[in-house]
Amino acid sequence: MTKILVVDDDQGMREFLEIMLTKEGYRVSTAHNAEKALIACRREKYALIITDLRMPKMDGIGFLREVKKISPESIVILITAYASGETAVTAMKEGAYDYIEKNFAIDDLKLIVRNALNKKGAHRDEVLFLKGVEEAVGFGKMIGSSREMLKVYTTIKKIADTPANVLILGESGTGKELVARAIHENSSRSQAPFLVINCGGIPENLLESELFGYIKGSFTGAYSDKAGLFEIARGGTVFLDEIGELPPLLQVKLLRVVQEKTFRRIGGADDIHVDVRVISATNRNLADQIQSGSFREDLYYRLNVIPLHLPPLRERREDIPILTRHFMEKYSKEFGKDVKTISSYALELLMKYPFPGNIRELENIIERSIALETSNIILPENLVLAKEMQSSDLFTIHSLPESGIDLNEEMAKFEKELILKALLRAEGAKAKAAELLNINYDSLYYRSDKLGIRS
């Protein structure tokens, strides 16, 4: 049975909440002040704590700070008769899940409690976020503790010290270069060079000279001999990003390097033998390119000895809070700011966002947010999201279960999703969101408060 602790110096409010929540099927304990409540929290764990804001000796904010040290996984909701935006921000900064006024409707409080307790996944992410990136599982400069990333780390450990070529597959912005670097640094080649070149970012004539070098006088401007990346990287690793962009002529030359470990400089007559490992990456479907004739099949099989797929961020959402924390620390330091946390609603928006640009897009969002933020908490209005949520993110009922449904609860979920979508499109501007929903600002404020949508 789910355990809830109610903390309030008003006996009538304590008894009312105890009776109401017990009828809902929860096991309820009460405390008349923060000191007694802290003693109770040391004795046993509570899934949810509902506390009054104004209490003698230690107020609700002070209690919230202390209880988060004792039981960081407990969800805390503050109740007060004296609401203010400033207090709400303070409460969220300290880790409160929600903040409601004492003139609440019973059904509204029941809904908020149910939503809080059902939000186990999101709450787990918030706890991970607050623990900080230093406790997160990572590998090299990669960050993430999702099952998908743990598989990537395991694969890197297995293949790092083999001579086999690796083809890293994944969307743009997923961190393919970090994976390549991790493979190199965990191999016996780690003391030799790791050289990177983007095959799609350099004109063909320059790309050839960058890869293979040239002999003095081989073309206009070749005033001296120049070694290429393959020559400079002897004993090390060459990472060829955007390999699908490699022109056909250079594919032939690269095939020779991969097969025979030899090449010639532009204008040269002598074969140069090199021992290099080739790691390549692409966000393209090379099989389709082979069918169209734009990529050589023999080169594909030489490069794709070990394929390694890097998942997009939308398939590893549990890593979003950890990555967010990492980027917040990075850009707070860079901009000389002290932005330590993110509001629960802002984090919820990030958790629902599809991230077409993956980790690179998340980093850009956090960088912009910290640049715009004037307080020490990231609020939703400073999250500049480039793309609205897809309609598939909305709650839908595909069939009516035999046992039936709670219509009020399901409608509340649907209403909340629509409000979140409107706020996202309006980039956190509530007046604009109200306009999109064809309701007035007061109605949006009331509905948001009722559904537990907090800035």
One Martini backbone bead per residue (centre of mass of N, CA, C, O) as a GRO file, in nm:
protein
  455
    1MET     BB    1   0.097   0.036   0.022
    2THR     BB    2   0.078   0.363  -0.011
    3LYS     BB    3   0.277   0.618   0.135
    4ILE     BB    4   0.157   0.899   0.336
    5LEU     BB    5   0.253   1.233   0.437
    6VAL     BB    6   0.113   1.466   0.674
    7VAL     BB    7   0.189   1.826   0.710
    8ASP     BB    8   0.023   2.005   0.985
    9ASP     BB    9  -0.086   2.246   1.229
   10ASP     BB   10  -0.372   2.175   1.128
   11GLN     BB   11  -0.594   1.953   1.239
   12GLY     BB   12  -0.823   1.968   1.031
   13MET     BB   13  -0.645   1.921   0.778
   14ARG     BB   14  -0.522   1.652   0.862
   15GLU     BB   15  -0.790   1.494   0.891
   16PHE     BB   16  -0.900   1.541   0.611
   17LEU     BB   17  -0.661   1.413   0.450
   18GLU     BB   18  -0.666   1.137   0.586
   19ILE     BB   19  -0.951   1.053   0.503
   20MET     BB   20  -0.939   1.101   0.197
   21LEU     BB   21  -0.680   0.917   0.139
   22THR     BB   22  -0.786   0.654   0.267
   23LYS     BB   23  -1.028   0.623   0.069
   24GLU     BB   24  -0.814   0.596  -0.179
   25GLY     BB   25  -0.592   0.367  -0.051
   26TYR     BB   26  -0.403   0.495   0.156
   27ARG     BB   27  -0.126   0.524   0.372
   28VAL     BB   28  -0.164   0.738   0.659
   29SER     BB   29   0.034   0.997   0.792
   30THR     BB   30   0.107   1.226   1.070
   31ALA     BB   31   0.209   1.579   1.133
   32HIS     BB   32   0.238   1.893   1.323
   33ASN     BB   33   0.549   1.904   1.233
   34ALA     BB   34   0.864   1.900   1.101
   35GLU     BB   35   1.015   1.744   1.320
   36LYS     BB   36   0.828   1.493   1.326
   37ALA     BB   37   0.852   1.430   1.024
   38LEU     BB   38   1.159   1.367   1.018
   39ILE     BB   39   1.144   1.128   1.207
   40ALA     BB   40   0.955   0.962   1.021
   41CYS     BB   41   1.155   0.963   0.769
   42ARG     BB   42   1.376   0.792   0.922
   43ARG     BB   43   1.194   0.532   0.967
   44GLU     BB   44   1.038   0.589   0.683
   45LYS     BB   45   0.908   0.555   0.359
   46TYR     BB   46   0.771   0.800   0.132
   47ALA     BB   47   0.615   0.862  -0.162
   48LEU     BB   48   0.439   1.098  -0.015
   49ILE     BB   49   0.441   1.458   0.063
   50ILE     BB   50   0.227   1.672   0.257
   51THR     BB   51   0.280   2.029   0.301
   52ASP     BB   52   0.295   2.297   0.475
   53LEU     BB   53   0.429   2.613   0.465
   54ARG     BB   54   0.306   2.737   0.733
   55MET     BB   55   0.517   2.697   1.016
   56PRO     BB   56   0.654   2.653   1.299
   57LYS     BB   57   0.996   2.717   1.297
   58MET     BB   58   0.953   2.511   1.040
   59ASP     BB   59   0.903   2.538   0.723
   60GLY     BB   60   0.832   2.397   0.419
   61ILE     BB   61   1.107   2.463   0.287
   62GLY     BB   62   1.288   2.355   0.510
   63PHE     BB   63   1.168   2.071   0.507
   64LEU     BB   64   1.232   2.007   0.213
   65ARG     BB   65   1.538   2.016   0.238
   66GLU     BB   66   1.562   1.789   0.454
   67VAL     BB   67   1.401   1.555   0.315
   68LYS     BB   68   1.595   1.538   0.061
   69LYS     BB   69   1.831   1.418   0.232
   70ILE     BB   70   1.678   1.163   0.339
   71SER     BB   71   1.439   1.149   0.081
   72PRO     BB   72   1.477   1.201  -0.254
   73GLU     BB   73   1.230   1.008  -0.365
   74SER     BB   74   1.029   1.188  -0.249
   75ILE     BB   75   0.725   1.334  -0.294
   76VAL     BB   76   0.648   1.694  -0.295
   77ILE     BB   77   0.371   1.880  -0.155
   78LEU     BB   78   0.247   2.208  -0.139
   79ILE     BB   79   0.049   2.388   0.107
   80THR     BB   80  -0.135   2.710   0.078
   81ALA     BB   81  -0.272   3.041   0.148
   82TYR     BB   82   0.014   3.177   0.025
   83ALA     BB   83   0.048   3.274  -0.285
   84SER     BB   84   0.351   3.277  -0.497
   85GLY     BB   85   0.579   3.290  -0.743
   86GLU     BB   86   0.836   3.293  -0.568
   87THR     BB   87   0.766   3.043  -0.395
   88ALA     BB   88   0.741   2.844  -0.627
   89VAL     BB   89   1.033   2.861  -0.724
   90THR     BB   90   1.162   2.777  -0.458
   91ALA     BB   91   1.026   2.499  -0.437
   92MET     BB   92   1.143   2.385  -0.706
   93LYS     BB   93   1.441   2.424  -0.638
   94GLU     BB   94   1.407   2.216  -0.382
   95GLY     BB   95   1.200   1.972  -0.518
   96ALA     BB   96   0.919   2.017  -0.585
   97TYR     BB   97   0.641   1.899  -0.756
   98ASP     BB   98   0.424   2.091  -0.606
   99TYR     BB   99   0.169   2.375  -0.588
  100ILE     BB  100  -0.099   2.458  -0.361
  101GLU     BB  101  -0.397   2.577  -0.264
  102LYS     BB  102  -0.635   2.563   0.001
  103ASN     BB  103  -0.882   2.610  -0.220
  104PHE     BB  104  -0.921   2.332  -0.306
  105ALA     BB  105  -1.034   2.071  -0.479
  106ILE     BB  106  -1.072   1.746  -0.421
  107ASP     BB  107  -1.038   1.638  -0.714
  108ASP     BB  108  -0.775   1.788  -0.767
  109LEU     BB  109  -0.602   1.652  -0.549
  110LYS     BB  110  -0.640   1.363  -0.642
  111LEU     BB  111  -0.508   1.409  -0.919
  112ILE     BB  112  -0.230   1.505  -0.823
  113VAL     BB  113  -0.161   1.250  -0.663
  114ARG     BB  114  -0.186   1.049  -0.895
  115ASN     BB  115   0.019   1.183  -1.085
  116ALA     BB  116   0.261   1.166  -0.895
  117LEU     BB  117   0.254   0.847  -0.855
  118ASN     BB  118   0.254   0.783  -1.177
  119LYS     BB  119   0.544   0.949  -1.213
  120LYS     BB  120   0.798   0.757  -1.187
  121GLY     BB  121   0.982   0.810  -1.430
  122ALA     BB  122   1.013   1.119  -1.398
  123HIS     BB  123   1.108   1.108  -1.103
  124ARG     BB  124   1.361   0.945  -1.150
  125ASP     BB  125   1.491   1.161  -1.328
  126GLU     BB  126   1.500   1.387  -1.110
  127VAL     BB  127   1.686   1.236  -0.917
  128LEU     BB  128   1.919   1.206  -1.112
  129PHE     BB  129   1.956   1.505  -1.159
  130LEU     BB  130   2.020   1.586  -0.857
  131LYS     BB  131   2.277   1.403  -0.826
  132GLY     BB  132   2.427   1.421  -1.088
  133VAL     BB  133   2.676   1.360  -1.324
  134GLU     BB  134   2.895   1.223  -1.137
  135GLU     BB  135   2.685   0.957  -1.098
  136ALA     BB  136   2.694   0.880  -1.378
  137VAL     BB  137   2.696   0.688  -1.644
  138GLY     BB  138   3.000   0.635  -1.834
  139PHE     BB  139   3.210   0.690  -2.143
  140GLY     BB  140   3.431   0.882  -2.142
  141LYS     BB  141   3.244   1.152  -2.290
  142MET     BB  142   3.006   0.990  -2.229
  143ILE     BB  143   2.647   1.012  -2.146
  144GLY     BB  144   2.478   0.747  -1.971
  145SER     BB  145   2.221   0.489  -1.831
  146SER     BB  146   2.099   0.347  -2.046
  147ARG     BB  147   2.054   0.057  -2.205
  148GLU     BB  148   2.162   0.151  -2.480
  149MET     BB  149   2.438   0.266  -2.371
  150LEU     BB  150   2.543   0.010  -2.232
  151LYS     BB  151   2.573  -0.142  -2.500
  152VAL     BB  152   2.781   0.045  -2.623
  153TYR     BB  153   3.001   0.013  -2.407
  154THR     BB  154   3.033  -0.294  -2.440
  155THR     BB  155   3.119  -0.289  -2.737
  156ILE     BB  156   3.371  -0.116  -2.708
  157LYS     BB  157   3.527  -0.311  -2.521
  158LYS     BB  158   3.534  -0.549  -2.729
  159ILE     BB  159   3.663  -0.375  -2.995
  160ALA     BB  160   3.904  -0.185  -2.929
  161ASP     BB  161   4.153  -0.424  -2.942
  162THR     BB  162   4.097  -0.444  -3.237
  163PRO     BB  163   4.163  -0.414  -3.596
  164ALA     BB  164   3.885  -0.352  -3.671
  165ASN     BB  165   3.661  -0.205  -3.852
  166VAL     BB  166   3.430   0.079  -3.807
  167LEU     BB  167   3.069   0.140  -3.821
  168ILE     BB  168   2.891   0.430  -3.750
  169LEU     BB  169   2.549   0.454  -3.666
  170GLY     BB  170   2.351   0.757  -3.709
  171GLU     BB  171   2.234   1.037  -3.624
  172SER     BB  172   2.254   1.350  -3.599
  173GLY     BB  173   2.388   1.431  -3.277
  174THR     BB  174   2.478   1.144  -3.115
  175GLY     BB  175   2.811   1.100  -3.093
  176LYS     BB  176   3.022   0.954  -3.292
  177GLU     BB  177   3.300   1.076  -3.216
  178LEU     BB  178   3.301   0.977  -2.921
  179VAL     BB  179   3.307   0.679  -2.994
  180ALA     BB  180   3.566   0.675  -3.158
  181ARG     BB  181   3.745   0.782  -2.927
  182ALA     BB  182   3.686   0.550  -2.726
  183ILE     BB  183   3.806   0.328  -2.896
  184HIS     BB  184   4.092   0.442  -2.911
  185GLU     BB  185   4.144   0.485  -2.592
  186ASN     BB  186   4.085   0.150  -2.555
  187SER     BB  187   4.345   0.098  -2.709
  188SER     BB  188   4.675   0.030  -2.820
  189ARG     BB  189   4.656   0.325  -2.987
  190SER     BB  190   4.630   0.569  -2.773
  191GLN     BB  191   4.933   0.702  -2.826
  192ALA     BB  192   4.831   0.762  -3.091
  193PRO     BB  193   4.676   0.908  -3.334
  194PHE     BB  194   4.365   1.107  -3.365
  195LEU     BB  195   4.192   1.152  -3.672
  196VAL     BB  196   3.979   1.403  -3.826
  197ILE     BB  197   3.726   1.382  -4.098
  198ASN     BB  198   3.502   1.557  -4.313
  199CYS     BB  199   3.372   1.443  -4.612
  200GLY     BB  200   3.138   1.686  -4.643
  201GLY     BB  201   3.333   1.963  -4.574
  202ILE     BB  202   3.520   1.906  -4.837
  203PRO     BB  203   3.654   1.946  -5.114
  204GLU     BB  204   3.771   1.712  -5.326
  205ASN     BB  205   4.064   1.824  -5.381
  206LEU     BB  206   4.127   1.869  -5.072
  207LEU     BB  207   4.063   1.590  -4.957
  208GLU     BB  208   4.287   1.431  -5.095
  209SER     BB  209   4.526   1.591  -4.964
  210GLU     BB  210   4.445   1.534  -4.669
  211LEU     BB  211   4.463   1.219  -4.685
  212PHE     BB  212   4.746   1.180  -4.891
  213GLY     BB  213   4.879   1.410  -5.004
  214TYR     BB  214   5.187   1.565  -5.155
  215ILE     BB  215   5.389   1.677  -5.417
  216LYS     BB  216   5.604   1.877  -5.526
  217GLY     BB  217   5.449   2.018  -5.818
  218SER     BB  218   5.163   1.863  -5.872
  219PHE     BB  219   5.048   2.160  -5.826
  220THR     BB  220   4.917   2.450  -5.784
  221GLY     BB  221   5.075   2.533  -5.468
  222ALA     BB  222   5.295   2.298  -5.448
  223TYR     BB  223   5.582   2.390  -5.266
  224SER     BB  224   5.557   2.119  -5.095
  225ASP     BB  225   5.561   1.863  -4.911
  226LYS     BB  226   5.274   1.653  -4.801
  227ALA     BB  227   5.117   1.506  -4.547
  228GLY     BB  228   4.873   1.294  -4.467
  229LEU     BB  229   4.664   1.148  -4.245
  230PHE     BB  230   4.764   0.854  -4.286
  231GLU     BB  231   5.060   0.924  -4.224
  232ILE     BB  232   5.029   1.070  -3.944
  233ALA     BB  233   4.854   0.806  -3.821
  234ARG     BB  234   5.057   0.612  -3.744
  235GLY     BB  235   4.927   0.361  -3.532
  236GLY     BB  236   4.638   0.471  -3.546
  237THR     BB  237   4.347   0.682  -3.606
  238VAL     BB  238   4.083   0.716  -3.852
  239PHE     BB  239   3.814   0.951  -3.880
  240LEU     BB  240   3.527   0.913  -4.100
  241ASP     BB  241   3.308   1.141  -4.157
  242GLU     BB  242   3.065   1.118  -4.374
  243ILE     BB  243   3.119   0.872  -4.583
  244GLY     BB  244   2.874   0.910  -4.790
  245GLU     BB  245   3.035   1.177  -4.925
  246LEU     BB  246   3.234   1.022  -5.081
  247PRO     BB  247   3.387   1.026  -5.359
  248PRO     BB  248   3.444   0.789  -5.598
  249LEU     BB  249   3.755   0.827  -5.635
  250LEU     BB  250   3.816   0.807  -5.321
  251GLN     BB  251   3.704   0.523  -5.280
  252VAL     BB  252   3.930   0.380  -5.430
  253LYS     BB  253   4.167   0.478  -5.251
  254LEU     BB  254   4.052   0.377  -4.980
  255LEU     BB  255   4.040   0.075  -5.049
  256ARG     BB  256   4.348   0.039  -5.064
  257VAL     BB  257   4.411   0.114  -4.774
  258VAL     BB  258   4.230  -0.102  -4.638
  259GLN     BB  259   4.351  -0.357  -4.790
  260GLU     BB  260   4.689  -0.274  -4.826
  261LYS     BB  261   4.815  -0.026  -4.666
  262THR     BB  262   4.821   0.171  -4.925
  263PHE     BB  263   4.965   0.471  -5.090
  264ARG     BB  264   4.953   0.783  -5.273
  265ARG     BB  265   5.057   1.064  -5.347
  266ILE     BB  266   5.014   1.339  -5.505
  267GLY     BB  267   5.242   1.282  -5.768
  268GLY     BB  268   5.329   1.004  -5.685
  269ALA     BB  269   5.524   0.675  -5.712
  270ASP     BB  270   5.517   0.586  -5.417
  271ASP     BB  271   5.460   0.361  -5.179
  272ILE     BB  272   5.271   0.384  -4.873
  273HIS     BB  273   5.303   0.241  -4.560
  274VAL     BB  274   5.029   0.166  -4.327
  275ASP     BB  275   4.914   0.168  -3.974
  276VAL     BB  276   4.560   0.180  -3.966
  277ARG     BB  277   4.260   0.271  -3.828
  278VAL     BB  278   3.917   0.253  -3.942
  279ILE     BB  279   3.671   0.499  -3.869
  280SER     BB  280   3.329   0.526  -3.947
  281ALA     BB  281   3.053   0.754  -4.047
  282THR     BB  282   2.679   0.766  -4.061
  283ASN     BB  283   2.335   0.891  -4.163
  284ARG     BB  284   2.318   0.695  -4.388
  285ASN     BB  285   2.207   0.469  -4.641
  286LEU     BB  286   2.430   0.262  -4.791
  287ALA     BB  287   2.251   0.056  -4.935
  288ASP     BB  288   2.113   0.267  -5.118
  289GLN     BB  289   2.381   0.371  -5.248
  290ILE     BB  290   2.452   0.107  -5.381
  291GLN     BB  291   2.198   0.086  -5.560
  292SER     BB  292   2.264   0.378  -5.699
  293GLY     BB  293   2.602   0.394  -5.727
  294SER     BB  294   2.743   0.595  -5.489
  295PHE     BB  295   2.849   0.321  -5.349
  296ARG     BB  296   3.077   0.091  -5.267
  297GLU     BB  297   3.055  -0.236  -5.182
  298ASP     BB  298   3.349  -0.314  -5.106
  299LEU     BB  299   3.390  -0.079  -4.907
  300TYR     BB  300   3.161  -0.135  -4.714
  301TYR     BB  301   3.271  -0.418  -4.614
  302ARG     BB  302   3.543  -0.301  -4.506
  303LEU     BB  303   3.412  -0.093  -4.299
  304ASN     BB  304   3.173  -0.315  -4.198
  305VAL     BB  305   3.280  -0.520  -3.980
  306ILE     BB  306   3.176  -0.322  -3.737
  307PRO     BB  307   2.872  -0.245  -3.629
  308LEU     BB  308   2.746   0.073  -3.474
  309HIS     BB  309   2.467   0.171  -3.298
  310LEU     BB  310   2.327   0.496  -3.239
  311PRO     BB  311   2.099   0.627  -3.048
  312PRO     BB  312   1.856   0.827  -3.019
  313LEU     BB  313   1.725   1.032  -2.780
  314ARG     BB  314   1.423   0.922  -2.798
  315GLU     BB  315   1.551   0.619  -2.703
  316ARG     BB  316   1.695   0.784  -2.428
  317ARG     BB  317   1.529   0.968  -2.213
  318GLU     BB  318   1.670   0.900  -1.931
  319ASP     BB  319   1.926   1.097  -2.021
  320ILE     BB  320   1.828   1.393  -2.015
  321PRO     BB  321   1.887   1.490  -1.721
  322ILE     BB  322   2.194   1.434  -1.728
  323LEU     BB  323   2.262   1.610  -1.973
  324THR     BB  324   2.145   1.870  -1.864
  325ARG     BB  325   2.334   1.897  -1.625
  326HIS     BB  326   2.595   1.906  -1.785
  327PHE     BB  327   2.523   2.166  -1.955
  328MET     BB  328   2.472   2.351  -1.716
  329GLU     BB  329   2.758   2.340  -1.601
  330LYS     BB  330   2.910   2.432  -1.850
  331TYR     BB  331   2.750   2.716  -1.905
  332SER     BB  332   2.773   2.842  -1.629
  333LYS     BB  333   3.079   2.863  -1.640
  334GLU     BB  334   3.108   3.014  -1.915
  335PHE     BB  335   2.891   3.260  -1.815
  336GLY     BB  336   2.905   3.315  -1.501
  337LYS     BB  337   2.687   3.129  -1.365
  338ASP     BB  338   2.412   2.993  -1.121
  339VAL     BB  339   2.271   2.736  -1.266
  340LYS     BB  340   2.124   2.453  -1.089
  341THR     BB  341   1.827   2.435  -1.215
  342ILE     BB  342   1.501   2.291  -1.309
  343SER     BB  343   1.197   2.293  -1.382
  344SER     BB  344   0.959   2.053  -1.392
  345TYR     BB  345   0.824   2.157  -1.657
  346ALA     BB  346   1.077   2.192  -1.828
  347LEU     BB  347   1.160   1.893  -1.807
  348GLU     BB  348   0.898   1.782  -1.928
  349LEU     BB  349   0.937   1.906  -2.207
  350LEU     BB  350   1.200   1.757  -2.270
  351MET     BB  351   1.083   1.464  -2.235
  352LYS     BB  352   0.867   1.519  -2.489
  353TYR     BB  353   1.073   1.587  -2.686
  354PRO     BB  354   1.204   1.465  -3.002
  355PHE     BB  355   1.486   1.551  -3.101
  356PRO     BB  356   1.604   1.586  -3.410
  357GLY     BB  357   1.912   1.686  -3.302
  358ASN     BB  358   1.961   1.572  -3.039
  359ILE     BB  359   2.222   1.641  -2.837
  360ARG     BB  360   2.292   1.902  -2.985
  361GLU     BB  361   2.016   2.035  -2.928
  362LEU     BB  362   2.020   2.025  -2.622
  363GLU     BB  363   2.269   2.199  -2.589
  364ASN     BB  364   2.153   2.452  -2.729
  365ILE     BB  365   1.914   2.494  -2.538
  366ILE     BB  366   2.081   2.532  -2.275
  367GLU     BB  367   2.258   2.760  -2.368
  368ARG     BB  368   2.027   2.962  -2.422
  369SER     BB  369   1.891   2.951  -2.143
  370ILE     BB  370   2.136   3.060  -1.980
  371ALA     BB  371   2.169   3.323  -2.139
  372LEU     BB  372   1.859   3.421  -2.058
  373GLU     BB  373   1.894   3.378  -1.764
  374THR     BB  374   1.840   3.552  -1.433
  375SER     BB  375   1.836   3.310  -1.269
  376ASN     BB  376   1.886   2.976  -1.096
  377ILE     BB  377   1.646   2.886  -1.302
  378ILE     BB  378   1.492   2.698  -1.541
  379LEU     BB  379   1.246   2.814  -1.750
  380PRO     BB  380   1.018   2.758  -2.003
  381GLU     BB  381   1.050   3.043  -2.152
  382ASN     BB  382   1.377   2.957  -2.209
  383LEU     BB  383   1.276   2.735  -2.408
  384VAL     BB  384   1.401   2.677  -2.735
  385LEU     BB  385   1.190   2.510  -2.949
  386ALA     BB  386   1.198   2.411  -3.289
  387LYS     BB  387   0.979   2.174  -3.228
  388GLU     BB  388   0.694   2.038  -3.213
  389MET     BB  389   0.494   1.822  -3.110
  390GLN     BB  390   0.354   1.543  -3.185
  391SER     BB  391   0.043   1.408  -3.213
  392SER     BB  392   0.139   1.127  -3.088
  393ASP     BB  393   0.176   1.254  -2.789
  394LEU     BB  394  -0.106   1.223  -2.749
  395PHE     BB  395  -0.369   1.118  -2.587
  396THR     BB  396  -0.508   0.786  -2.640
  397ILE     BB  397  -0.796   0.578  -2.723
  398HIS     BB  398  -0.833   0.263  -2.875
  399SER     BB  399  -0.981   0.117  -2.626
  400LEU     BB  400  -1.220  -0.039  -2.422
  401PRO     BB  401  -1.202  -0.178  -2.141
  402GLU     BB  402  -1.370  -0.408  -1.959
  403SER     BB  403  -1.334  -0.233  -1.680
  404GLY     BB  404  -1.295   0.037  -1.778
  405ILE     BB  405  -1.300   0.394  -1.692
  406ASP     BB  406  -1.173   0.712  -1.594
  407LEU     BB  407  -1.294   0.981  -1.740
  408ASN     BB  408  -1.176   1.219  -1.581
  409GLU     BB  409  -0.881   1.127  -1.596
  410GLU     BB  410  -0.856   1.106  -1.907
  411MET     BB  411  -0.938   1.401  -1.969
  412ALA     BB  412  -0.710   1.528  -1.808
  413LYS     BB  413  -0.482   1.417  -1.978
  414PHE     BB  414  -0.570   1.542  -2.245
  415GLU     BB  415  -0.570   1.837  -2.150
  416LYS     BB  416  -0.271   1.847  -2.068
  417GLU     BB  417  -0.150   1.788  -2.348
  418LEU     BB  418  -0.269   2.037  -2.490
  419ILE     BB  419  -0.134   2.249  -2.311
  420LEU     BB  420   0.157   2.161  -2.358
  421LYS     BB  421   0.153   2.207  -2.664
  422ALA     BB  422   0.085   2.508  -2.654
  423LEU     BB  423   0.330   2.595  -2.481
  424LEU     BB  424   0.542   2.494  -2.677
  425ARG     BB  425   0.460   2.669  -2.923
  426ALA     BB  426   0.477   2.937  -2.722
  427GLU     BB  427   0.737   2.916  -2.547
  428GLY     BB  428   0.571   2.965  -2.252
  429ALA     BB  429   0.345   3.159  -2.345
  430LYS     BB  430   0.037   3.192  -2.204
  431ALA     BB  431  -0.118   3.387  -2.384
  432LYS     BB  432  -0.066   3.231  -2.648
  433ALA     BB  433  -0.179   2.958  -2.554
  434ALA     BB  434  -0.467   3.059  -2.505
  435GLU     BB  435  -0.516   3.140  -2.798
  436LEU     BB  436  -0.477   2.850  -2.922
  437LEU     BB  437  -0.728   2.739  -2.722
  438ASN     BB  438  -0.965   2.949  -2.693
  439ILE     BB  439  -0.881   3.099  -2.423
  440ASN     BB  440  -0.830   3.249  -2.141
  441TYR     BB  441  -0.593   3.319  -1.914
  442ASP     BB  442  -0.750   3.232  -1.655
  443SER     BB  443  -0.823   2.952  -1.759
  444LEU     BB  444  -0.536   2.848  -1.796
  445TYR     BB  445  -0.444   2.887  -1.507
  446TYR     BB  446  -0.655   2.700  -1.379
  447ARG     BB  447  -0.596   2.442  -1.540
  448SER     BB  448  -0.295   2.420  -1.474
  449ASP     BB  449  -0.333   2.402  -1.167
  450LYS     BB  450  -0.523   2.153  -1.164
  451LEU     BB  451  -0.296   1.971  -1.341
  452GLY     BB  452   0.006   2.049  -1.246
  453ILE     BB  453   0.115   2.298  -1.416
  454ARG     BB  454   0.447   2.410  -1.386
  455SER     BB  455   0.719   2.649  -1.394
   0.00000   0.00000   0.00000
